[in-house]
Structures are given as structure tokens and as C-alpha cells.
Amino acid sequence: MLQRNGHGVHTSANGMTYIGTWKNDKMNGTGRLEHPSGAVYEGEFKDNMFHGAGTYTFPSGAKYIGPFNENKMEGEGDFIDENGVVWTGTFSGSAAVGLKQKLRM
């Protein structure tokens, strides 16, 4: 059986493109995953999941920059909304308790 290992590019039938490193036929290491919706994840992968430090850009242009744990936003991170306003706080999945606007000095 053929297994992907090393650096490469893969485009799926549904239009997703992954550019990055593979190990044991899974996205592992660092890479960039582009979704047809316009969403983009750039960062660390573990066994096909967003895992480690990364940046997720939503189709709206909003962005999350911070740690991921098995595809979920988890830990201290920043969220930049569509208007460019930066919010910082602790993220846990889709919840962000105590999110505060980051002030520009």
C-alpha cells in the first residue's frame, strides 16, 4: 500500500488543498489547509487534526491565532474580527471566557 510521507501537496475531490508534511499517510507536522469556502488553517497538524500552534482564517476574514488541541481552539489566543479588532483570552472549543479587546498603545 502506498503511504504519503515527507512534504507534498494533496487536493481532494471536494476542492480542499493541503500543502505540508505527511507521516504515515496523515497530515503531520506543519502545513496549510485551504478549504473551498475560503477558510484556511496554517500551522501544526497531528494525525489529520489541527494540533499545536496555528492560525485559522474564517471565510469572513476573521482570524484565530493560538493553540489548537485536536481540531479545537484551546488555550491563550487572539481573535481578530472582520473589522480588524483584536480580542484576546482563553479559548476552549467554540467558547472564549473573559475575552478582552486588546488595546493598541
Contacts in CASP RR format, 6 or more apart in sequence:
PFRMAT RR
TARGET T0000
AUTHOR 0000-0000-0000
METHOD contacts of the structure
MODEL  1
MLQRNGHGVHTSANGMTYIGTWKNDKMNGTGRLEHPSGAVYEGEFKDNMF
HGAGTYTFPSGAKYIGPFNENKMEGEGDFIDENGVVWTGTFSGSAAVGLK
QKLRM
3 24 0 8 1.000
3 25 0 8 1.000
4 10 0 8 1.000
4 22 0 8 1.000
4 25 0 8 1.000
5 22 0 8 1.000
5 23 0 8 1.000
5 24 0 8 1.000
5 25 0 8 1.000
6 21 0 8 1.000
6 22 0 8 1.000
6 23 0 8 1.000
7 20 0 8 1.000
7 21 0 8 1.000
7 22 0 8 1.000
8 19 0 8 1.000
8 20 0 8 1.000
8 21 0 8 1.000
8 22 0 8 1.000
9 17 0 8 1.000
9 18 0 8 1.000
9 19 0 8 1.000
9 20 0 8 1.000
10 17 0 8 1.000
10 18 0 8 1.000
11 17 0 8 1.000
11 18 0 8 1.000
14 36 0 8 1.000
15 35 0 8 1.000
15 36 0 8 1.000
16 33 0 8 1.000
16 34 0 8 1.000
16 35 0 8 1.000
16 36 0 8 1.000
17 33 0 8 1.000
17 34 0 8 1.000
18 27 0 8 1.000
18 31 0 8 1.000
18 32 0 8 1.000
18 33 0 8 1.000
18 34 0 8 1.000
19 31 0 8 1.000
19 32 0 8 1.000
20 27 0 8 1.000
20 29 0 8 1.000
20 30 0 8 1.000
20 31 0 8 1.000
20 32 0 8 1.000
21 27 0 8 1.000
21 28 0 8 1.000
21 29 0 8 1.000
21 30 0 8 1.000
21 31 0 8 1.000
21 45 0 8 1.000
22 28 0 8 1.000
23 29 0 8 1.000
26 45 0 8 1.000
26 47 0 8 1.000
26 48 0 8 1.000
27 33 0 8 1.000
27 45 0 8 1.000
27 47 0 8 1.000
27 48 0 8 1.000
28 45 0 8 1.000
28 46 0 8 1.000
28 47 0 8 1.000
29 44 0 8 1.000
29 45 0 8 1.000
29 46 0 8 1.000
30 43 0 8 1.000
30 44 0 8 1.000
30 45 0 8 1.000
31 42 0 8 1.000
31 43 0 8 1.000
31 44 0 8 1.000
31 45 0 8 1.000
32 40 0 8 1.000
32 41 0 8 1.000
32 42 0 8 1.000
32 43 0 8 1.000
33 40 0 8 1.000
33 41 0 8 1.000
33 42 0 8 1.000
33 45 0 8 1.000
34 40 0 8 1.000
37 59 0 8 1.000
38 57 0 8 1.000
38 59 0 8 1.000
39 56 0 8 1.000
39 57 0 8 1.000
39 58 0 8 1.000
39 59 0 8 1.000
40 56 0 8 1.000
40 57 0 8 1.000
41 50 0 8 1.000
41 54 0 8 1.000
41 55 0 8 1.000
41 56 0 8 1.000
41 57 0 8 1.000
42 54 0 8 1.000
42 55 0 8 1.000
42 57 0 8 1.000
43 50 0 8 1.000
43 52 0 8 1.000
43 53 0 8 1.000
43 54 0 8 1.000
43 55 0 8 1.000
44 50 0 8 1.000
44 51 0 8 1.000
44 52 0 8 1.000
44 53 0 8 1.000
44 54 0 8 1.000
44 68 0 8 1.000
45 51 0 8 1.000
46 52 0 8 1.000
46 70 0 8 1.000
49 68 0 8 1.000
49 70 0 8 1.000
49 71 0 8 1.000
50 56 0 8 1.000
50 68 0 8 1.000
50 70 0 8 1.000
50 71 0 8 1.000
51 68 0 8 1.000
51 69 0 8 1.000
51 70 0 8 1.000
51 71 0 8 1.000
52 67 0 8 1.000
52 68 0 8 1.000
52 69 0 8 1.000
53 66 0 8 1.000
53 67 0 8 1.000
53 68 0 8 1.000
54 65 0 8 1.000
54 66 0 8 1.000
54 67 0 8 1.000
54 68 0 8 1.000
55 63 0 8 1.000
55 64 0 8 1.000
55 65 0 8 1.000
55 66 0 8 1.000
56 63 0 8 1.000
56 64 0 8 1.000
56 68 0 8 1.000
56 73 0 8 1.000
57 63 0 8 1.000
58 64 0 8 1.000
60 82 0 8 1.000
61 82 0 8 1.000
62 79 0 8 1.000
62 80 0 8 1.000
62 81 0 8 1.000
62 82 0 8 1.000
63 79 0 8 1.000
63 80 0 8 1.000
64 73 0 8 1.000
64 77 0 8 1.000
64 78 0 8 1.000
64 79 0 8 1.000
64 80 0 8 1.000
64 91 0 8 1.000
65 77 0 8 1.000
65 78 0 8 1.000
65 79 0 8 1.000
65 80 0 8 1.000
66 73 0 8 1.000
66 75 0 8 1.000
66 76 0 8 1.000
66 77 0 8 1.000
66 78 0 8 1.000
66 91 0 8 1.000
67 73 0 8 1.000
67 74 0 8 1.000
67 75 0 8 1.000
67 76 0 8 1.000
67 77 0 8 1.000
68 74 0 8 1.000
72 92 0 8 1.000
72 93 0 8 1.000
73 91 0 8 1.000
73 92 0 8 1.000
73 93 0 8 1.000
73 94 0 8 1.000
73 96 0 8 1.000
74 91 0 8 1.000
74 92 0 8 1.000
74 93 0 8 1.000
75 90 0 8 1.000
75 91 0 8 1.000
75 92 0 8 1.000
76 88 0 8 1.000
76 89 0 8 1.000
76 90 0 8 1.000
76 91 0 8 1.000
77 88 0 8 1.000
77 89 0 8 1.000
77 90 0 8 1.000
77 91 0 8 1.000
78 86 0 8 1.000
78 87 0 8 1.000
78 88 0 8 1.000
78 89 0 8 1.000
78 102 0 8 1.000
79 86 0 8 1.000
79 87 0 8 1.000
79 88 0 8 1.000
79 91 0 8 1.000
79 96 0 8 1.000
79 99 0 8 1.000
80 86 0 8 1.000
80 87 0 8 1.000
81 87 0 8 1.000
85 101 0 8 1.000
86 101 0 8 1.000
86 102 0 8 1.000
86 104 0 8 1.000
87 96 0 8 1.000
87 99 0 8 1.000
87 100 0 8 1.000
87 101 0 8 1.000
87 102 0 8 1.000
88 99 0 8 1.000
88 100 0 8 1.000
88 101 0 8 1.000
88 102 0 8 1.000
89 96 0 8 1.000
89 97 0 8 1.000
89 98 0 8 1.000
89 99 0 8 1.000
89 100 0 8 1.000
90 96 0 8 1.000
90 97 0 8 1.000
90 98 0 8 1.000
END
